[in-house]
Amino acid sequence: MPAVAALSPEVLARYQPVIGLEVHVQLLTKTKAFCGCINEYGGEPNTHVCPTCLGLPGALPVLNKQAVEFAVLAAKAIGCEIREASVFSRKNYFYPDSPKGYQISQFDKPIAENGVIVVPDAEGQPKRIGVTRLHMEEDAGKSLHDGFADSASRTYIDLNRCGTPLVEIVSEPDLRTPDEAFEYLTRLKEILLYTGVSDCNMEEGSLRCDANVSVMLKTDTQYGTKAEVKNVNSFRYIRAALEYEIERQIGVLEDGGRVVQESRLWNNAEGRTFSMRSKEQAHDYRYFPEPDLPPLVVGTEWQRQILADMPELPEAKRARLVEAYAISAQDAATLAADRDFADRFEIAAKRAKSPRRVASILLSEITMRLRVGGLQFGQSPVTLDGIVLAADLTEAGEISSKQLKQLLDTCFAEGHDFAHVYSRDKPQQITDSYTIEMMIDEVIAANPKQVEQYRGGKKTVSAFFVGQVMKLSKGQANPALLNELVVKKLDAAV
């Protein structure tokens, strides 16, 4: 159970949380940062290794050019300034999964600085969160604490991950709530996925986040003592961990204690953080320039070549989708959350009579069925051609929304595209005015109470009659014609 007592809203309101995030992102290069070993998740333990990533004597690092290009691409995507000459350093610490006894990283001269990510604040207004720096480094190996017969007494080491190229993205302490931290991470991940520099798979460790959090009285001018929360493997849990840690620190201060600078681990099963070790300072790592690597120079021409591959980024895409296709800002935001999804929408929208109808079908009907079936968009039996056909038929009034749902249900149940199912099971829509009027008369005669409500001025009751006629027609009455005739008949009955 959480070990923090509940605090009143009045107590919590007196304090201001201060949050900064450190995000480690594995780059999706073919090989590791400083050697030719394959950069791939999984594999038999200790098979993707060589003398360089094992730290054997005489093995020298050679910087991966693609890792540099990915780092520059990621940095510019979040608005950073590129340092033309950056320096690699040795970050010295001893841990079993770091065979060299140090990590090659960047310290006082990182490759990029001074970026920004925009998030919505509590009122939904844009808030700029500063990015202090983006620097390059290599990943460590992995300690395996369970899964073996003698795990109670032994720890195993897998060095396959050792030497994987990383960028670390460090925010300014500009975040003030766990919700803002969640939004920051969501937008950062979205941007990185758009650039293609990483798959950002948190389950595989491609994206990892540590959160620095402190609290201060709102009347104070200096930040409080921060704790670093580690070992959090989802954005939702990061939000929960921050909520817990903020209340824990406020509780300590309210009890007259002081917050200790330390690293803490998040235990999701118990819903709390607990102390791991005292927090290191930069001088504890005894940084010094890496003697086996010269300064990294990324000149203007190389930057220009790298940035030629910069895609349209999410914010710009959202704005363009609204303008180009007359869809809502909310629909554009959902579509642009995934680059592939947005691209597929545009392909269909350019060919359909109504881009808005395409967006509606994609975001509601198709997405819902994919989610229920546990499918990715590429696994949908309904192709882009099928979506265009469905949108055009619905927009033209040739099939109703109910008929569309039934047809799509059949598509997903049988694994057939929309065109195949439609041509086979084509619903016969009733567009004859006389036939629809006869059904309306029947419904009006059977529901005198609702007619009186309409006569009394409750015009919204017309929707009841539309629904009853649609049920009587088994969903085959033309919706537009039906609505028009229902109002006409009811007005005549008044």
C-alpha positions in Angstrom: 0.0 0.0 0.0 1.2 3.6 -0.6 3.2 4.8 2.4 2.1 8.4 2.2 -0.8 9.8 4.2 -3.6 11.6 2.4 -3.1 15.3 2.4 -5.9 17.8 2.2 -6.4 19.9 -0.9 -5.6 23.0 1.1 -2.2 21.7 2.1 -1.4 20.5 -1.5 -2.5 23.9 -2.9 0.2 25.7 -0.8 3.0 23.9 -2.7 4.4 24.2 -6.3 5.8 21.0 -7.8 8.9 21.5 -10.1 9.6 18.7 -12.6 12.3 18.1 -15.1 12.6 15.0 -17.3 15.6 13.1 -18.7 14.7 10.9 -21.6 17.0 8.2 -23.0 16.2 7.3 -26.6 17.8 4.3 -28.4 18.6 5.2 -32.0 17.4 2.9 -34.8 20.8 2.5 -36.5 21.9 -0.8 -38.1 25.0 -1.1 -35.9 26.1 0.1 -32.5 27.5 3.5 -31.6 31.3 2.7 -31.7 31.6 -0.7 -33.3 30.2 -2.8 -36.1 28.0 -5.1 -33.9 24.4 -5.4 -35.0 22.0 -3.0 -33.2 19.1 -5.3 -32.6 16.8 -6.0 -29.7 16.9 -9.6 -28.3 19.0 -12.4 -29.5 20.8 -15.0 -27.4 22.6 -13.3 -24.5 26.1 -12.0 -25.2 26.0 -12.8 -28.9 25.9 -9.2 -30.3 29.2 -8.3 -28.9 32.9 -7.7 -29.9 36.1 -6.6 -28.3 35.1 -2.9 -28.5 31.7 -3.1 -26.7 33.2 -5.7 -24.3 35.9 -3.1 -23.4 38.8 -5.4 -24.1 42.4 -3.9 -24.1 43.5 -2.4 -27.5 40.0 -2.1 -29.0 39.3 1.4 -30.1 35.9 3.1 -30.7 34.9 4.4 -34.2 31.9 6.7 -34.2 28.7 5.6 -36.1 28.0 8.2 -38.8 24.3 7.3 -38.9 24.0 7.8 -35.2 25.3 11.4 -35.6 22.8 12.0 -38.4 19.9 10.7 -36.3 21.0 12.8 -33.3 21.0 15.9 -35.5 17.6 15.1 -37.0 16.1 14.5 -33.5 17.7 17.7 -32.2 16.4 19.9 -34.9 12.9 18.4 -34.7 12.7 19.7 -31.1 14.1 23.1 -32.1 17.6 22.6 -30.7 20.7 24.5 -31.9 23.4 22.2 -33.2 26.9 22.7 -31.9 29.3 22.5 -34.8 32.1 21.0 -32.7 31.0 18.7 -29.8 33.2 16.5 -27.6 32.8 13.0 -26.2 33.8 12.3 -22.6 34.2 9.4 -20.3 31.6 9.1 -17.6 33.3 7.0 -15.0 31.4 4.6 -12.8 31.7 0.9 -11.9 28.7 -1.3 -12.5 28.7 -5.0 -13.7 26.8 -4.2 -16.9 29.4 -1.6 -18.0 32.5 -3.7 -18.9 34.8 -0.7 -19.6 34.2 0.9 -16.2 33.0 4.0 -18.0 30.4 5.2 -20.4 31.2 7.2 -23.5 28.9 10.2 -23.3 29.0 14.0 -23.8 29.3 16.4 -20.9 30.1 20.1 -21.2 29.9 20.3 -25.0 26.9 18.3 -26.2 25.9 18.1 -29.8 22.7 20.2 -29.3 21.2 22.7 -26.9 18.3 25.1 -26.3 15.2 23.3 -27.7 11.5 23.6 -26.9 8.5 21.3 -26.8 5.0 22.9 -26.6 2.4 21.3 -24.3 -1.1 22.3 -23.3 -1.3 23.6 -19.7 -4.2 23.1 -17.3 -6.4 25.6 -19.2 -5.5 24.0 -22.6 -3.3 26.9 -23.5 0.1 26.3 -25.2 3.1 26.2 -22.8 6.7 26.1 -23.9 8.9 23.6 -22.1 12.6 24.2 -22.6 15.0 21.5 -23.6 18.3 22.1 -22.0 20.3 19.7 -24.2 20.4 16.7 -26.4 23.6 14.7 -26.1 24.9 11.4 -27.6 26.1 8.5 -25.6 26.2 4.7 -25.5 23.9 2.3 -23.6 25.0 -0.1 -20.9 24.3 -3.8 -20.8 21.5 -5.4 -18.9 21.5 -7.0 -15.5 19.1 -10.0 -15.2 17.9 -10.4 -11.7 15.3 -13.2 -12.2 14.3 -16.0 -14.6 17.1 -18.4 -13.6 17.1 -21.3 -11.1 19.7 -19.4 -8.9 18.3 -15.9 -9.3 17.9 -15.6 -5.6 21.7 -15.6 -5.1 23.1 -14.6 -8.5 22.7 -11.8 -11.1 23.4 -12.5 -14.8 24.7 -10.0 -17.3 23.7 -9.7 -21.0 25.9 -7.3 -22.9 24.0 -7.4 -26.2 22.7 -3.9 -25.5 26.1 -2.5 -24.5 27.2 0.1 -26.9 23.8 0.8 -28.4 23.6 4.5 -29.6 21.5 6.8 -27.4 20.5 10.4 -27.3 19.6 11.8 -23.9 17.1 14.7 -24.0 17.1 16.8 -20.8 14.3 19.2 -20.2 14.4 22.5 -18.2 12.6 22.3 -14.9 9.6 24.0 -16.5 7.0 21.3 -15.9 4.6 22.0 -13.0 2.2 19.0 -12.9 2.2 15.3 -13.7 -0.2 16.0 -16.5 2.2 18.4 -18.1 4.9 15.8 -17.8 2.6 13.2 -19.5 1.9 15.6 -22.4 5.6 16.5 -22.8 6.5 12.8 -23.1 3.6 12.2 -25.5 4.6 15.0 -27.8 8.3 14.1 -27.6 7.6 10.5 -28.6 5.3 11.6 -31.4 8.1 13.9 -32.8 10.7 11.2 -32.6 8.5 8.6 -34.3 7.9 11.1 -37.1 11.6 11.5 -37.7 12.2 7.8 -37.7 15.2 8.0 -35.5 13.8 5.5 -33.0 10.9 3.1 -32.6 10.4 4.5 -29.0 9.3 1.1 -27.7 9.2 1.4 -24.0 8.6 -2.3 -23.4 12.0 -3.1 -25.2 13.7 -0.1 -23.5 14.0 2.0 -26.6 12.7 5.0 -24.7 13.3 5.3 -21.0 12.6 8.3 -18.7 13.9 9.5 -15.3 12.0 12.3 -13.6 13.5 14.9 -11.3 10.9 16.3 -9.0 10.9 18.7 -6.1 8.3 20.8 -4.3 8.4 24.4 -2.9 6.0 26.7 -1.2 4.3 28.9 -3.7 5.6 31.9 -1.6 9.3 30.7 -2.0 11.6 31.8 -4.7 14.1 28.9 -4.6 13.5 25.3 -5.8 13.3 22.6 -3.2 15.6 19.5 -3.0 14.9 17.2 -5.9 14.6 13.4 -6.0 15.1 11.4 -9.2 12.4 8.8 -9.9 13.7 5.9 -12.0 12.5 2.5 -13.4 9.2 3.7 -14.8 8.2 2.0 -18.0 5.1 3.8 -19.2 3.9 7.4 -19.5 0.9 6.5 -17.4 3.1 5.1 -14.6 5.3 8.2 -14.8 2.3 10.3 -14.1 1.3 8.1 -11.2 4.9 8.1 -9.8 5.1 11.9 -10.0 1.7 12.2 -8.2 2.9 9.9 -5.4 6.3 11.6 -5.1 4.9 15.1 -4.9 2.6 14.1 -2.1 5.4 12.2 -0.3 7.7 15.2 -0.4 4.9 17.6 0.8 4.2 15.2 3.6 7.8 15.1 4.7 7.9 18.9 4.8 4.6 19.2 6.6 5.9 16.8 9.2 8.9 19.1 9.8 11.4 16.9 8.0 13.6 17.6 5.0 13.7 16.1 1.5 16.9 14.1 0.8 18.5 14.3 -2.7 18.4 10.7 -3.9 17.4 8.3 -6.6 14.1 6.5 -6.0 12.6 3.5 -7.8 8.9 3.3 -8.7 7.1 0.1 -7.6 4.0 -0.1 -9.7 2.6 -3.1 -7.8 2.6 -1.1 -4.6 2.0 2.3 -6.2 4.9 4.0 -4.4 8.5 5.1 -4.8 11.2 3.9 -2.5 14.8 4.9 -1.9 17.5 3.4 -4.2 20.7 5.4 -3.4 21.9 8.9 -2.8 21.9 11.0 -6.0 25.2 11.4 -7.7 26.6 14.9 -8.7 28.4 15.4 -12.0 31.8 15.5 -10.2 31.2 12.0 -8.9 31.6 10.6 -12.4 35.0 12.3 -12.9 34.2 13.3 -16.5 37.1 13.9 -18.8 37.4 14.1 -22.6 37.5 10.7 -24.4 41.1 10.4 -25.6 40.2 7.8 -28.3 37.7 10.1 -30.1 38.4 13.5 -31.7 35.9 16.3 -31.5 32.8 15.7 -33.5 32.4 18.3 -36.2 29.0 18.7 -37.8 29.4 21.6 -40.3 26.8 23.6 -42.1 26.9 21.5 -45.3 26.5 18.2 -43.4 23.6 19.6 -41.4 22.0 20.7 -44.6 22.2 17.2 -46.0 20.8 15.7 -42.8 17.9 18.1 -42.6 16.9 17.3 -46.2 15.3 14.2 -44.7 13.3 16.1 -42.1 9.6 15.2 -42.5 6.7 17.4 -41.9 6.4 17.4 -38.1 3.2 16.7 -36.1 2.2 20.3 -35.2 2.6 21.5 -38.8 0.7 18.5 -40.1 -2.2 19.1 -37.7 -2.6 22.7 -38.9 -2.4 21.7 -42.5 -4.9 18.9 -42.2 -7.5 21.3 -40.7 -6.9 23.8 -43.5 -6.6 21.4 -46.4 -9.4 19.0 -45.6 -11.8 21.1 -43.5 -11.8 18.6 -40.7 -12.0 19.5 -37.0 -8.9 20.3 -34.9 -9.6 17.3 -32.7 -9.8 14.9 -35.7 -6.6 16.4 -37.1 -4.8 15.9 -33.7 -5.9 12.3 -33.6 -4.9 11.6 -37.2 -1.5 13.3 -36.9 -0.6 11.4 -33.7 0.7 8.7 -36.0 2.6 9.6 -39.2 1.6 6.5 -41.1 -2.1 6.9 -40.1 -2.0 10.5 -41.2 -0.4 9.6 -44.5 -3.1 7.0 -45.2 -5.8 9.4 -44.4 -4.4 11.9 -46.9 -4.2 9.3 -49.6 -7.9 8.4 -49.1 -9.1 12.0 -48.5 -7.6 13.2 -51.8 -9.7 10.7 -53.7 -13.0 10.9 -51.8 -15.8 13.3 -52.3 -15.8 14.2 -48.6 -12.5 14.2 -46.6 -14.5 14.8 -43.5 -16.4 11.6 -44.1 -13.2 9.7 -44.6 -11.9 11.1 -41.2 -15.1 10.0 -39.5 -14.9 6.5 -40.9 -11.2 6.1 -40.1 -11.4 7.5 -36.6 -14.6 5.8 -35.4 -15.6 2.8 -37.5 -12.2 1.4 -38.6 -10.2 2.3 -35.5 -12.8 0.9 -33.2 -12.8 -2.5 -35.0 -9.0 -2.6 -35.2 -8.8 -2.0 -31.4 -11.4 -4.7 -30.7 -9.6 -7.2 -32.9 -6.1 -6.3 -31.6 -5.0 -5.3 -35.1 -2.7 -2.7 -36.6 -3.9 -0.5 -39.4 -1.9 -2.5 -42.0 -3.9 -5.6 -40.9 -7.3 -4.1 -41.7 -9.3 -6.0 -44.2 -10.8 -2.7 -45.4 -8.2 -1.0 -47.7 -7.9 2.6 -48.5 -9.9 1.9 -51.7 -12.6 0.4 -49.5 -12.7 3.4 -47.2 -13.0 5.8 -50.1 -15.9 3.8 -51.5 -17.6 3.6 -48.1 -17.2 7.4 -47.6 -18.6 8.2 -51.0 -21.6 5.9 -50.7 -22.4 7.3 -47.2 -21.9 10.9 -48.3 -24.2 10.4 -51.3 -26.9 8.9 -49.1 -26.8 5.6 -50.9 -26.2 3.8 -47.6 -27.2 4.9 -44.1 -24.8 5.0 -41.1 -26.5 1.9 -39.8 -25.9 0.0 -43.1 -22.3 1.2 -43.1 -21.7 -0.3 -39.7 -23.3 -3.6 -40.7 -21.2 -3.8 -43.9 -18.0 -3.0 -41.9 -18.9 -5.6 -39.3 -19.1 -8.2 -42.1 -15.8 -7.0 -43.6 -14.0 -7.6 -40.4 -15.8 -10.8 -39.6 -15.0 -12.4 -43.0 -11.7 -10.7 -43.7 -13.0 -9.1 -47.0 -12.6 -5.6 -48.4 -15.5 -3.2 -48.4 -16.0 -3.4 -52.2 -16.4 -7.2 -52.2 -18.9 -7.1 -49.3 -20.9 -4.2 -50.7 -21.3 -5.7 -54.2 -22.4 -9.0 -52.7 -24.7 -7.7 -49.9 -25.6 -4.3 -51.3 -28.4 -2.9 -49.2 -31.5 -1.7 -51.0 -32.1 1.8 -49.8 -35.7 3.1 -50.0 -35.6 6.4 -51.9 -39.3 6.4 -53.0 -41.1 9.3 -51.3 -44.5 7.6 -51.4 -43.2 4.5 -49.6 -41.5 6.5 -46.9 -44.5 8.7 -46.4 -46.7 5.6 -45.9 -44.3 4.4 -43.1 -44.3 7.9 -41.5 -48.1 7.9 -41.5 -48.1 4.5 -39.8 -45.7 5.7 -37.1 -47.6 9.0 -36.5 -50.8 7.1 -36.1 -49.3 4.7 -33.5 -47.7 7.5 -31.4 -50.3 10.2 -30.7 -48.5 11.2 -27.4 -45.4 12.2 -29.3 -47.4 14.1 -31.9 -49.0 16.2 -29.1 -45.5 16.9 -27.8 -44.5 18.2 -31.2 -47.6 20.3 -31.4 -46.7 21.7 -28.0 -43.4 23.0 -29.4 -41.0 20.2 -28.6 -39.6 20.0 -32.1 -36.7 17.7 -31.1 -39.3 14.9 -30.8 -39.0 14.6 -34.6 -35.9 12.5 -34.0 -38.1 9.9 -32.3 -40.2 9.5 -35.5 -37.2 9.3 -37.7 -35.9 6.5 -35.5 -39.2 4.6 -35.5 -39.4 4.8 -39.3 -35.8 3.7 -39.7 -36.6 0.7 -37.5 -39.7 0.0 -39.6 -37.8 0.2 -42.8 -35.0 -2.0 -41.3 -32.5 0.8 -41.8 -33.2 1.1 -45.5 -35.0 4.5 -45.6 -32.9 7.2 -47.2 -31.9 9.3 -44.1 -31.9 12.8 -45.7 -35.3 12.2 -47.4 -36.7 10.6 -44.3 -35.8 13.6 -42.1 -37.3 16.0 -44.6 -40.6 14.1 -44.9 -41.0 13.6 -41.1 -40.8 17.3 -40.4 -43.2 18.0 -43.3 -45.7 15.4 -42.1 -45.5 16.6 -38.4 -45.9 20.2 -39.4 -49.0 19.3 -41.4 -50.4 17.5 -38.4 -50.0 20.5 -36.1 
